[in-house]
Amino acid sequence: MNEARAPKKPLLVLDFDGTVCVGDAPVWAYAEAVIAGILDDASSASVDLDAQLRARLGAFLDGEPWSPSYIDGYAAVAALAAGHASEELLQRAYQTSRRELAGGTIAVSAPDGLAEFLGSLGERVERVLVTNAPLDGVRETLSAIGLAGVVDRIVTDAGKPAGWSALLPELLDGREPAELLSVGDIWGNDLERPLEAGCVVALIDRFGHRAGPAHLTAPEFPGLYDGIRTWAASPAAFAEGSRVVVAHAAISGAVASSPVTT
C-alpha cells in the first residue's frame, strides 16, 4: 500500500538584487567599472560624461523628482552611458561588479527583519531565490547578510522575463498558480509573467514607478510582510479575496538597455 504523499508547500519566490539584497553599492561598482572603460579613451568628452553620469545616477538613486525613471540602477547606468559604452563593455563591467560582490568588498544588507520573517515562514512555505545574476557572489552574499539559512533553493542565471516560460511549470510542479507568490522590484522581470499565469505577485516599488499591477505593493520589502503572511496562511483564500492593484505607468530604460536585469 502506497503512503499518501505530503502536500507540497506553497512557494515564496524571491528576487535577489533590490529585493533580498539591498543597497546601492553594487550599482555604483557597476557604474565605476563602466566609467573606467569609457575613460580609457582619455577624451574630453569622456571626462564630461564621467561627471554627468555620476551626478545623474546619484539623482536617480536618491529619488530626485526631476530625474528620469529607469527600471533600476543598472538600467540607469546603461542608459546614461549609451553611445559611449559598448554592450561588451557593459557586460565586462557587470562581471567586475559581481566579482567584487562575491569578494565581500561591496556593502549590502538584507531588508530589516527579513531573516526573522523568512524564518517564521519556513514551516509553511518553500523559500526559493530566483535571480538573473550568476551564481558567483549570490551564495556568498546570502551568507554575509544573514539569509543563507532561510532560503531553501537557489535558481541563478534565470533569464527573466523570458525564462519564466520554463521556470514556472518546473516551480509549480503540480501546485495551483495561487500557491506561488513572486516578490521582486522589477515588475516586467519578476512579476508580469507569474501574474499572467495566475500566480500572486508582490511589488517592491522603491521609486514609486507604478510599473504594473500587483496583489501587494510597498516601497520596501518590510511593508509586504503582513500581506505575505496572510497569503502563506491560505493561498487559495488570499487569491480569491484579493484584487490586483497598481495601475500601469510608463518608465524609461527598457530592459534591453541593461546587461543584466536582476
BAFI-3210 file (N, C-alpha, C; in Angstrom, 3 decimals, decimal comma, padded with zeros to 6 digits):
// residues 262
n [1|2|3|4|5|6|7|8|9|10|11|12|13|14|15|16|17|18|19|20|21|22|23|24|25|26|27|28|29|30|31|32|33|34|35|36|37|38|39|40|41|42|43|44|45|46|47|48|49|50|51|52|53|54|55|56|57|58|59|60|61|62|63|64|65|66|67|68|69|70|71|72|73|74|75|76|77|78|79|80|81|82|83|84|85|86|87|88|89|90|91|92|93|94|95|96|97|98|99|100|101|102|103|104|105|106|107|108|109|110|111|112|113|114|115|116|117|118|119|120|121|122|123|124|125|126|127|128|129|130|131|132|133|134|135|136|137|138|139|140|141|142|143|144|145|146|147|148|149|150|151|152|153|154|155|156|157|158|159|160|161|162|163|164|165|166|167|168|169|170|171|172|173|174|175|176|177|178|179|180|181|182|183|184|185|186|187|188|189|190|191|192|193|194|195|196|197|198|199|200|201|202|203|204|205|206|207|208|209|210|211|212|213|214|215|216|217|218|219|220|221|222|223|224|225|226|227|228|229|230|231|232|233|234|235|236|237|238|239|240|241|242|243|244|245|246|247|248|249|250|251|252|253|254|255|256|257|258|259|260|261|262]
n.u [000,847|000,659|002,000|000,372|001,422|002,907|001,392|002,638|004,503|003,413|005,003|007,282|008,651|011,586|013,235|016,650|018,800|017,932|015,755|015,952|018,538|019,838|020,810|022,843|025,461|026,380|025,398|026,782|029,377|029,233|028,749|031,168|032,964|032,038|032,475|035,273|036,021|035,072|036,624|039,051|039,377|040,320|039,436|038,173|035,427|034,764|035,567|033,785|031,401|031,834|031,495|028,836|027,439|027,835|026,548|023,906|023,158|023,351|021,281|019,041|019,112|018,758|016,180|015,350|012,890|013,025|014,555|014,984|013,102|014,030|014,161|015,776|018,832|020,948|019,998|019,779|022,472|023,376|021,743|022,485|025,079|024,841|025,805|028,409|029,426|030,014|028,082|029,682|031,471|029,679|028,851|031,297|031,855|029,742|030,317|032,680|031,710|030,189|032,141|033,415|031,334|031,099|033,540|033,191|033,666|031,865|029,385|026,426|023,074|020,446|016,894|015,265|014,594|014,200|015,421|014,345|011,649|011,478|012,378|010,265|008,365|009,153|008,070|005,727|005,965|007,912|010,949|012,259|014,920|015,149|017,016|018,500|021,150|024,540|025,741|028,085|028,874|026,286|025,618|027,628|026,955|024,366|025,038|026,644|024,803|023,102|021,115|021,435|020,511|017,781|016,764|015,574|016,098|018,025|017,960|019,870|021,047|018,616|017,332|015,131|012,813|011,954|012,739|010,854|008,997|009,891|010,591|008,318|006,465|008,193|008,665|006,072|005,089|002,776|001,386|-001,262|-001,610|-002,029|-000,619|001,914|003,856|005,355|007,972|009,383|011,413|011,371|008,939|008,396|010,271|010,125|007,458|005,438|005,102|004,567|002,161|000,479|000,203|-001,477|-000,492|000,295|001,478|003,958|005,027|007,949|008,160|010,242|010,830|008,389|007,261|005,022|004,843|003,379|000,542|-000,188|-000,752|000,102|001,822|004,585|006,912|009,216|010,568|009,809|007,240|005,621|005,404|003,183|001,078|002,135|002,291|-000,449|-001,165|000,428|-000,823|-003,207|-003,215|-005,142|-007,487|-006,523|-005,942|-008,503|-009,856|-008,481|-007,541|-006,031|-003,947|-002,568|-001,889|-000,742|002,204|004,260|007,782|011,231|014,102|014,497|014,253|016,090|018,187|020,022|022,748|022,118|019,235|018,133]
n.v [-001,191|002,133|004,959|008,021|010,973|013,847|017,046|019,455|022,294|025,726|028,128|030,663|032,946|034,644|037,541|038,669|041,016|044,169|043,192|040,867|041,476|044,473|047,902|050,399|050,072|047,918|048,799|051,206|050,167|048,845|051,069|052,474|050,724|050,811|053,522|053,606|052,059|053,674|055,959|055,123|056,032|058,571|061,042|064,433|064,480|062,095|062,602|064,629|063,137|061,379|062,963|063,775|061,331|060,296|062,283|062,223|059,558|059,468|061,259|059,850|057,508|058,683|059,412|061,841|064,144|065,290|063,628|061,368|058,274|054,884|051,287|050,157|050,696|049,596|049,604|052,343|053,191|051,972|053,265|055,939|055,820|055,308|055,183|055,645|053,453|050,151|047,099|044,988|046,208|046,927|044,390|043,394|045,190|044,644|041,990|042,487|043,955|041,943|040,150|041,641|041,808|039,113|038,852|040,202|042,907|044,863|046,780|045,550|044,722|042,907|043,515|045,141|042,945|040,735|038,158|037,043|037,127|035,430|033,116|032,590|031,673|029,245|026,704|026,648|027,459|027,014|028,535|030,200|031,415|033,270|034,402|036,528|036,898|035,603|032,576|033,094|034,966|035,129|033,091|033,660|036,260|035,965|034,537|036,444|038,460|037,271|035,449|032,886|030,588|030,677|030,403|028,088|027,075|027,848|029,506|030,437|032,581|032,897|034,096|035,824|038,093|036,138|033,596|032,662|031,102|028,451|028,130|028,510|026,234|024,245|025,120|025,274|022,598|020,874|022,295|024,648|027,752|029,951|029,188|030,046|032,771|035,562|037,768|040,889|043,628|044,617|044,994|044,039|042,012|040,344|039,954|040,156|037,875|035,685|036,757|036,786|034,066|033,419|033,477|034,808|038,093|040,364|043,619|045,482|048,716|050,855|053,368|054,434|053,984|052,695|050,572|048,382|046,128|044,571|042,229|042,904|045,754|047,848|050,366|049,319|046,109|045,199|046,305|044,517|042,264|041,571|041,104|038,952|037,034|036,616|035,510|033,153|031,725|030,889|030,333|029,971|031,197|033,768|034,513|034,409|036,347|038,725|041,569|042,645|045,410|048,690|050,724|050,776|052,569|054,567|054,027|054,959|053,501|050,751|047,178|045,920|047,678|047,251|045,220|043,295|042,168|042,017]
n.w [000,000|-000,948|000,654|001,404|-000,172|001,326|001,068|-001,276|-000,280|-000,462|-002,650|-002,029|-003,968|-004,508|-005,619|-006,139|-006,238|-005,033|-003,763|-001,772|-001,271|-000,575|-001,155|-002,656|-003,397|-005,141|-007,631|-007,930|-008,055|-010,486|-012,113|-011,756|-012,963|-015,593|-016,172|-015,915|-018,122|-020,196|-019,814|-020,651|-023,161|-022,770|-023,622|-023,853|-023,996|-022,787|-020,168|-019,453|-019,592|-017,509|-015,136|-015,544|-015,644|-013,056|-011,519|-012,493|-012,084|-009,307|-008,647|-009,594|-007,966|-005,516|-005,680|-006,753|-007,813|-010,349|-011,831|-014,587|-015,022|-014,541|-014,940|-012,986|-011,078|-012,568|-015,188|-015,419|-015,393|-017,796|-019,658|-019,304|-020,152|-022,785|-026,177|-025,584|-024,298|-025,156|-025,686|-024,981|-023,176|-021,147|-020,250|-019,346|-017,296|-015,582|-014,808|-013,454|-011,259|-010,032|-009,261|-007,320|-005,497|-004,771|-003,528|-001,197|-000,933|-001,393|000,076|001,246|002,358|004,090|003,885|006,662|009,287|007,629|007,714|010,042|009,383|007,068|008,276|010,018|008,292|007,398|008,054|006,676|003,984|000,956|000,360|-002,268|-004,104|-007,009|-009,560|-012,070|-011,883|-011,952|-010,344|-008,976|-006,316|-005,292|-003,337|-001,460|-000,743|000,345|002,636|003,932|004,531|006,252|005,400|004,506|005,804|005,575|003,082|000,867|-001,669|-004,584|-007,632|-010,243|-012,965|-014,334|-016,483|-016,593|-018,105|-019,996|-019,264|-017,474|-018,792|-018,929|-016,275|-014,563|-014,888|-013,873|-011,268|-010,150|-010,389|-010,192|-008,292|-007,557|-009,364|-007,598|-005,412|-005,623|-004,873|-006,099|-005,421|-006,101|-007,420|-009,954|-012,126|-014,776|-015,069|-012,768|-012,011|-014,034|-015,833|-013,964|-012,893|-015,146|-015,402|-013,381|-010,831|-007,539|-006,863|-005,605|-005,328|-004,910|-004,786|-004,999|-006,150|-006,720|-009,249|-010,200|-012,041|-012,920|-012,402|-009,201|-006,518|-004,001|-002,792|-001,943|-000,817|000,303|001,211|003,899|004,176|002,918|004,425|006,173|004,357|002,900|004,893|005,318|002,837|002,950|004,979|003,821|000,702|-001,412|-000,423|-000,127|-002,791|-003,860|-002,421|-002,791|-004,806|-007,833|-007,849|-008,513|-011,009|-014,423|-015,390|-017,425|-017,800|-018,140|-019,797|-021,097|-020,669|-022,303|-022,348|-020,404|-019,251|-017,465|-015,819|-012,851]
ca.u [000,000|001,461|001,682|-000,012|002,482|002,576|001,175|003,763|004,345|003,379|006,321|007,569|009,750|012,238|014,299|017,880|019,174|016,822|014,665|016,523|019,858|019,576|021,947|023,229|026,888|026,635|025,143|027,911|030,536|028,992|028,952|032,601|033,620|031,653|033,186|036,691|036,153|034,872|037,744|040,227|039,526|041,046|038,988|037,462|034,023|034,650|035,679|032,497|030,413|032,128|030,822|027,400|026,882|027,802|025,533|022,554|022,886|023,093|019,947|018,052|019,112|018,244|014,761|015,052|011,685|013,309|015,377|014,256|012,856|014,565|013,654|016,625|020,093|021,768|019,467|020,111|023,874|023,480|021,101|023,281|026,328|024,506|026,596|029,801|029,827|029,505|027,480|030,787|031,960|028,668|028,931|032,553|031,699|028,839|031,054|033,607|030,960|029,779|033,316|033,605|030,288|031,485|034,706|032,810|034,168|030,737|028,491|024,995|022,401|019,087|015,892|015,066|013,762|013,891|015,836|013,351|010,396|011,575|012,483|008,944|007,546|009,793|007,229|004,532|006,257|009,271|011,503|013,099|015,537|015,245|017,718|019,251|022,576|025,266|025,914|029,237|028,505|024,957|025,707|028,481|026,223|023,305|025,680|027,122|023,691|022,341|019,948|021,785|019,741|016,328|016,435|015,601|016,555|018,544|017,997|020,615|021,032|017,231|016,904|013,837|011,469|011,664|012,999|009,695|008,250|010,332|010,703|007,051|005,999|009,095|008,462|004,731|005,181|001,508|000,699|-002,122|-000,864|-002,129|000,307|003,227|003,888|006,639|008,311|010,504|011,410|011,245|007,670|008,478|011,114|009,827|006,041|004,497|004,809|003,813|000,802|-000,258|-000,034|-002,423|000,189|000,198|002,711|004,175|005,973|008,704|008,132|011,110|010,820|007,027|007,034|003,730|005,163|002,420|-000,363|000,277|-001,658|000,669|002,881|005,134|008,200|010,294|010,124|009,065|005,852|004,901|005,429|001,860|000,323|002,697|001,841|-001,845|-001,138|001,011|-001,792|-004,201|-003,031|-006,373|-008,381|-005,933|-006,128|-009,921|-010,354|-007,694|-007,642|-004,776|-003,971|-001,430|-002,065|000,471|002,754|005,431|009,085|012,311|015,139|013,971|015,009|017,192|019,267|020,929|023,312|021,537|018,014|018,280]
ca.v [000,000|003,341|006,019|009,292|011,987|015,113|018,079|020,364|023,613|026,877|028,673|032,092|033,145|035,896|038,099|038,908|042,426|045,090|042,511|040,351|042,105|045,876|048,815|050,876|049,869|047,130|049,637|052,135|049,395|048,664|052,374|052,801|049,896|051,361|054,796|053,304|051,626|054,831|056,886|054,612|056,878|059,762|062,213|065,430|064,086|061,045|063,234|065,281|062,098|060,870|063,808|063,760|060,034|060,201|063,192|061,782|058,302|059,822|061,857|058,785|056,652|059,472|059,653|063,236|064,155|065,729|062,629|060,383|056,989|053,684|050,131|050,008|051,416|049,032|050,142|053,767|053,316|051,621|054,311|057,161|055,599|054,953|055,892|055,714|052,143|049,046|046,003|044,209|046,923|046,808|043,035|043,288|045,976|043,918|040,866|043,055|044,290|040,711|039,586|042,427|041,387|037,790|039,025|040,855|044,286|045,763|046,792|045,314|044,207|042,404|044,412|044,997|041,855|039,724|036,824|036,560|036,928|034,205|032,008|032,306|031,046|028,011|025,523|026,731|027,693|026,804|029,841|029,966|032,597|033,161|035,613|036,517|037,011|034,329|032,006|033,750|036,110|035,021|032,330|034,394|037,426|035,483|034,220|037,670|039,280|036,502|034,790|031,564|029,538|030,862|030,208|026,640|026,712|028,984|029,371|031,559|032,678|032,509|034,642|036,514|037,518|035,027|032,347|032,187|030,106|027,138|028,097|028,412|024,848|023,488|025,546|024,908|021,145|020,338|023,237|025,643|029,004|030,824|028,713|030,673|034,227|036,099|039,084|041,496|045,088|044,979|044,376|043,323|040,825|039,490|039,783|040,152|036,518|034,955|037,294|036,277|032,636|033,263|033,478|036,013|038,859|041,461|044,556|046,460|049,877|051,820|054,689|054,858|053,981|052,097|049,991|047,367|045,689|043,576|041,989|043,629|046,692|048,682|050,917|048,483|044,744|045,006|046,684|043,390|041,100|041,181|040,529|037,638|036,125|036,278|034,561|031,880|031,021|030,268|030,913|029,975|032,219|035,071|034,800|034,627|037,543|039,914|042,068|043,206|046,866|049,435|050,968|050,897|053,894|054,422|054,353|054,960|052,495|049,441|046,041|045,616|048,649|046,853|043,900|042,359|042,622|041,101]
ca.w [000,000|-001,046|001,614|000,778|-000,136|001,971|000,054|-001,498|000,326|-001,377|-002,972|-001,964|-004,918|-004,153|-006,442|-005,365|-006,147|-004,838|-003,053|-000,523|-001,147|-000,845|-001,070|-003,982|-003,664|-006,358|-008,809|-008,057|-008,521|-011,923|-012,750|-011,740|-013,971|-016,900|-016,331|-016,137|-019,502|-021,076|-019,651|-021,363|-024,346|-022,340|-024,373|-023,045|-023,966|-021,792|-018,857|-019,217|-019,342|-016,170|-014,146|-015,782|-015,287|-011,596|-010,987|-012,872|-011,386|-007,912|-008,556|-009,755|-006,787|-004,396|-005,877|-007,096|-008,659|-011,721|-012,508|-015,407|-014,380|-015,179|-014,205|-011,810|-011,203|-013,643|-016,441|-015,434|-015,819|-019,215|-020,455|-019,209|-020,888|-024,166|-027,179|-025,133|-023,800|-025,968|-024,926|-024,413|-022,004|-020,098|-019,710|-018,612|-016,077|-014,689|-014,245|-012,470|-010,049|-009,361|-008,595|-006,100|-004,574|-004,265|-002,672|000,050|-000,860|-001,643|001,235|001,010|003,548|003,893|004,438|008,098|009,777|006,620|008,145|011,005|008,659|006,266|009,214|010,577|007,251|006,940|008,225|005,835|002,571|000,453|000,019|-003,445|-004,701|-008,469|-009,977|-013,324|-011,579|-011,934|-009,003|-008,362|-005,491|-004,674|-002,087|-000,519|-000,255|001,241|003,909|004,565|005,013|007,229|004,814|003,974|006,446|005,435|001,672|000,663|-003,012|-005,345|-009,087|-010,810|-014,434|-014,635|-017,768|-016,526|-018,002|-020,907|-018,574|-016,721|-019,577|-018,471|-014,815|-013,843|-014,772|-013,007|-009,891|-009,690|-010,206|-009,716|-007,416|-008,174|-009,536|-006,423|-004,390|-005,867|-004,717|-006,568|-004,881|-006,808|-007,547|-011,364|-012,473|-016,039|-014,911|-011,629|-011,689|-015,146|-016,309|-012,942|-012,789|-016,306|-015,194|-012,285|-009,539|-006,718|-007,019|-004,660|-005,940|-004,127|-005,684|-004,320|-006,752|-006,999|-010,696|-010,545|-013,348|-013,320|-011,338|-008,242|-005,393|-002,869|-003,190|-000,871|-001,250|000,825|001,464|005,148|004,004|002,319|005,313|006,663|003,248|002,572|005,961|005,045|001,715|003,375|005,818|002,945|-000,635|-002,212|000,111|-000,427|-004,218|-004,122|-001,758|-003,094|-006,165|-008,341|-007,839|-009,037|-012,438|-015,230|-015,660|-018,291|-017,251|-019,123|-019,591|-021,463|-020,149|-023,212|-022,236|-019,345|-019,489|-016,511|-015,159|-011,733]
c.u [000,879|001,003|001,336|001,132|002,002|002,377|002,390|003,474|004,149|004,785|006,345|008,817|010,301|013,277|015,508|018,161|017,933|015,654|015,174|017,907|019,710|020,812|022,403|024,690|027,147|026,405|026,300|029,177|030,441|029,268|030,434|033,344|033,277|032,425|034,661|036,926|036,014|036,079|039,038|040,470|040,359|040,668|038,241|035,986|033,796|034,701|034,376|031,423|030,591|031,344|029,307|026,775|026,785|026,672|024,122|022,191|022,569|021,708|018,863|017,960|018,598|016,766|014,401|013,881|011,943|014,102|014,512|014,103|013,446|014,083|014,480|017,930|020,980|021,311|019,774|021,539|023,997|022,879|021,928|024,602|026,092|025,278|028,066|030,325|029,190|028,844|028,566|031,324|030,970|028,716|030,184|032,446|030,798|029,562|032,059|032,884|030,522|030,956|033,590|032,564|030,646|032,653|034,423|033,288|033,074|029,753|027,036|024,393|021,080|018,114|015,676|014,134|013,522|014,282|014,805|012,027|010,428|011,680|011,128|008,032|008,026|008,959|006,092|004,831|007,680|009,769|012,554|013,619|015,681|015,826|018,376|020,752|023,240|025,458|027,052|028,781|027,188|025,037|026,513|027,722|025,096|023,874|026,070|025,987|022,710|021,139|020,227|020,902|018,241|015,892|016,620|016,224|016,999|018,549|018,699|020,566|019,638|016,717|015,522|013,871|011,224|011,817|011,840|008,937|008,620|010,304|009,379|006,513|006,867|008,853|007,110|004,626|003,908|000,751|-000,267|-001,342|-000,889|-001,196|001,740|003,066|005,283|006,828|009,494|010,348|011,349|010,023|007,772|009,292|010,544|008,356|005,125|004,116|004,109|002,370|-000,061|-000,630|-000,997|-001,799|-000,064|001,525|002,744|005,305|006,623|008,918|008,917|010,944|009,410|006,685|005,644|003,822|004,169|001,601|000,246|-000,775|-001,224|001,724|003,295|006,468|009,400|009,723|009,351|007,597|004,996|004,717|004,031|001,029|000,815|002,310|000,399|-001,947|-000,654|000,038|-002,841|-004,109|-004,315|-007,325|-007,845|-006,203|-007,582|-010,399|-009,605|-007,949|-006,310|-004,919|-002,673|-001,543|-000,724|000,905|004,025|006,701|010,112|013,246|014,614|014,850|016,230|018,377|020,289|021,490|022,774|020,272|017,780|016,973]
c.v [001,236|004,363|007,289|010,288|013,237|016,169|018,997|021,710|024,675|027,439|030,188|032,321|034,552|036,294|038,387|040,400|043,304|044,486|041,952|040,939|043,570|046,734|049,178|050,631|048,997|047,925|050,611|051,410|049,141|049,965|052,725|051,990|050,373|052,653|054,558|052,875|052,773|055,765|056,372|055,396|058,116|060,985|063,177|065,070|063,014|061,618|063,937|064,257|061,525|061,652|063,757|062,445|059,897|061,055|062,680|060,461|058,581|060,402|060,797|057,937|057,372|059,803|061,084|063,285|064,556|064,688|061,720|059,067|055,854|052,476|049,834|050,747|050,899|049,566|051,628|053,980|053,057|052,704|055,586|057,047|055,287|055,825|055,986|054,349|051,049|048,001|045,149|044,868|046,799|045,429|042,864|044,005|045,258|042,751|041,344|043,349|043,026|040,038|040,331|042,054|040,045|037,888|039,744|042,283|045,318|045,647|046,631|044,788|043,581|043,461|044,130|043,826|040,730|038,318|036,232|036,258|035,636|032,979|031,605|031,594|029,654|026,755|025,482|026,849|027,276|028,128|029,665|031,300|032,363|034,469|035,434|036,576|035,638|033,853|032,680|034,994|035,951|034,282|033,082|035,573|037,018|035,158|035,491|038,504|038,485|035,761|033,366|030,464|029,634|030,865|028,728|026,223|027,975|028,628|030,611|031,508|032,338|033,048|035,262|037,752|036,286|033,677|031,797|031,090|028,688|027,023|027,836|026,975|024,008|023,832|025,088|023,402|020,569|021,241|024,102|026,948|029,908|030,393|029,175|032,183|034,710|037,517|039,649|042,994|045,549|044,254|043,522|042,050|039,827|039,106|039,574|038,736|035,672|035,444|036,790|034,799|032,369|033,212|034,792|036,754|040,026|042,338|045,452|047,664|051,031|053,237|055,187|054,901|053,475|051,403|048,947|046,899|044,601|043,390|042,773|044,585|047,531|049,228|050,118|047,115|044,599|045,399|045,582|042,223|040,647|040,530|039,145|036,621|035,674|035,282|033,195|031,064|030,305|030,881|031,011|031,066|033,609|035,451|035,123|035,961|038,819|040,379|042,691|044,718|047,402|049,558|051,059|052,355|053,701|054,768|054,278|053,796|051,116|048,341|045,769|046,558|048,271|045,469|042,864|042,970|041,638|040,665]
c.w [000,000|-000,009|000,850|000,910|000,593|000,896|-000,063|-000,834|-000,760|-001,547|-002,816|-002,804|-004,734|-005,193|-005,538|-005,226|-006,016|-004,091|-001,732|-000,255|-001,544|-000,562|-002,469|-004,330|-004,891|-007,634|-009,018|-008,519|-010,018|-012,667|-012,832|-012,799|-015,379|-017,163|-016,621|-017,574|-020,477|-021,023|-020,268|-022,646|-024,044|-023,150|-023,456|-022,943|-022,903|-020,385|-018,497|-018,870|-017,944|-015,125|-014,303|-015,328|-013,766|-011,016|-011,276|-012,215|-009,919|-007,722|-008,673|-008,501|-005,548|-004,541|-006,179|-008,076|-010,107|-012,509|-013,376|-014,652|-015,221|-014,373|-012,960|-012,063|-012,309|-015,002|-016,552|-015,923|-017,313|-020,096|-020,457|-019,976|-022,355|-025,150|-026,826|-024,689|-024,655|-025,071|-024,270|-023,147|-020,853|-019,444|-018,852|-017,269|-015,076|-014,022|-013,200|-011,162|-009,306|-008,655|-007,295|-005,050|-003,947|-003,292|-001,372|000,186|-001,119|-000,486|000,807|002,312|003,141|004,415|005,928|008,418|008,798|007,064|009,103|010,306|007,857|007,169|009,771|009,581|006,868|007,076|007,213|004,353|002,237|-000,089|-001,078|-003,977|-006,196|-008,988|-011,339|-013,088|-011,646|-010,501|-008,256|-007,607|-004,764|-003,343|-001,036|000,099|000,688|002,616|004,657|005,150|005,882|006,695|004,345|004,554|006,275|003,976|001,360|-000,664|-003,732|-006,825|-009,632|-012,333|-014,975|-015,959|-017,740|-017,418|-018,887|-020,209|-017,774|-017,479|-019,171|-016,956|-014,116|-013,773|-013,840|-011,543|-009,359|-009,445|-009,583|-008,764|-008,225|-008,315|-008,312|-005,304|-004,650|-005,745|-005,092|-006,052|-005,663|-006,942|-008,998|-011,911|-013,733|-015,955|-013,909|-011,494|-012,894|-015,570|-015,233|-012,803|-013,936|-016,135|-014,039|-010,915|-008,803|-006,821|-006,046|-005,180|-004,891|-005,035|-005,059|-004,845|-007,098|-008,471|-011,084|-011,900|-013,811|-012,146|-010,450|-007,160|-004,162|-003,396|-001,994|-001,354|-000,760|001,193|002,788|005,063|003,398|003,294|005,727|005,558|002,871|003,636|005,721|003,906|002,170|004,215|004,979|001,559|-001,445|-001,745|-000,190|-001,875|-004,527|-003,562|-002,081|-004,512|-006,554|-008,413|-008,406|-010,548|-013,139|-015,326|-016,457|-017,538|-018,364|-018,843|-019,857|-020,905|-021,006|-023,057|-021,185|-019,618|-018,520|-015,941|-014,038|-011,126]
res [m|n|e|a|r|a|p|k|k|p|l|l|v|l|d|f|d|g|t|v|c|v|g|d|a|p|v|w|a|y|a|e|a|v|i|a|g|i|l|d|d|a|s|s|a|s|v|d|l|d|a|q|l|r|a|r|l|g|a|f|l|d|g|e|p|w|s|p|s|y|i|d|g|y|a|a|v|a|a|l|a|a|g|h|a|s|e|e|l|l|q|r|a|y|q|t|s|r|r|e|l|a|g|g|t|i|a|v|s|a|p|d|g|l|a|e|f|l|g|s|l|g|e|r|v|e|r|v|l|v|t|n|a|p|l|d|g|v|r|e|t|l|s|a|i|g|l|a|g|v|v|d|r|i|v|t|d|a|g|k|p|a|g|w|s|a|l|l|p|e|l|l|d|g|r|e|p|a|e|l|l|s|v|g|d|i|w|g|n|d|l|e|r|p|l|e|a|g|c|v|v|a|l|i|d|r|f|g|h|r|a|g|p|a|h|l|t|a|p|e|f|p|g|l|y|d|g|i|r|t|w|a|a|s|p|a|a|f|a|e|g|s|r|v|v|v|a|h|a|a|i|s|g|a|v|a|s|s|p|v|t|t]
***
